[in-house]
Amino acid sequence: MKRLFLLLSVILFFGNELYSQSKIDCSNVKTQAEITICTLNEYNAADKELNILYKKVFAKLTDKQRVVLISAQRKWIDYRDEHCKLYALLYKDGSIATSVIFANKTETTRTRIKELQDLLAQLDL
């Protein structure tokens, strides 16, 4: 299952680079391939935002706090990936499986972004 997901992710990543050149209108998708590309784009944007925010939080922490944040983030990544496996199993062999997985990863990532934004606000007090 992990190999299949990894393979799909690699194919979609490189496919996305080629397909995005055609400027898909994600507000008016017509095919499952377009839906998948748009959900991948949404996830990539959320992941990029998360990484930028993580670095901001990390920079404001003491060494001891950084160790805890690193541990928490690794555990969160494990949680996110395990949670998404449920969706992979629910939609196994379905054409929407990949887009559902990316949509779930996006939603989970946005929740984590909110958590880190709240932490950053506390650090800025």
N, C-alpha and C positions, 0 to 999 in steps of 0.2 A: 504494500500500500504506500509506504514511504517513497519507494523508487518511482512508482507511478505518479505520485503527487509531484515529486521533484522533476521528473521528466516533463510533465504537463506545465509546470512553472517555467522551466527553461524554454520550452517551445513557445509558451505564451509571451515570455519576456522578449525573445527575439522576434517573434511574430508581431508583437505589439509595436516594436520599433519600425517594422516595415509597414504595418497596417495603419499606424498613427499618421503616416505621411499622407494618407488619403483624407485626413481630417474628419473623423467620424463625429457626427452630431449626436452626442450621448443623450440628448433630450428627445431624440427621435430615432431610436435604434430599430432596425427591422429584422435582424437575424440574431441567432444565438451567438454566433461568432462576435458580432458587434457588442452584444450584452457582456460577453466575457471580457472583451478588450476594455470596455468602459468600467467594469467592476475592478479589473486589474489596475487601471489608471487611478481609480478612487483609492484603492488600497495603497498603491505606491505613493500617492500624495499624502495620505494619512501617516504612512510609515516615515516619510521624509519629515513631516511636521513633528512626529514623535521624537525622532532622533535629534532634531534641532533643540527641542524643548528639554530633552534628557541632558544634553550637553550644558544647557543654561543652568539646570538644577545642579548638576554635578559640580560645576565651577563654583557654586556658592557653599558647598559642603566642606566640613572638616574631613580629614583622612578617615577617621572612624565612621563617620556618616556615609562616606563614599563606599566603604566596604559593604555597608548594609544596603545601600541603594543598588549596587552591582548585584548582590545576592537576590534582592527583591525583583530586579528587572529580569534576571535569568529565570527565576521561578515564574514570573509573569509570562515570559515567552513560552515556557513549557506549558503553562495553563492555556494560553491562546492556541497553541498548536494542538493540544489534546482536545480542547473544546471544538475546534474546527474538524477534528476527525469524526465527531458525531455527525456533522453535516455531510461529510464525505461518505459515511456509511448509509445515511438516510437516502442520499441521492446516487448511490453507487450505480454505475453504468448508465446514468441518465445524462442527457446532453447538457442539462443545466448544472450539473454537479460542480464544475470548476467555478462558475460565476457565483453560485451559492456560497462556496468556500471563501472566495475573495470578498464577497459582501459581508460574511461573518467576521473575517479577519479585520475588515475595515471598521465594523461596528465595535469590535473588541478593542481595537487600537484607539478609536475615538474615546472610549471609556477611559483607557489608560492616559490619554492626553489630558482629559479632564482631571484625573487624579494628580498628574504632575503639575498641571496649572495651579491646582489648589495648594500643592506643596510649595511651589515657587512663590505664591502669594504669601504664604506663611514665612518663608525665608526673607521676603522683602519688607516685612513689618519692622 
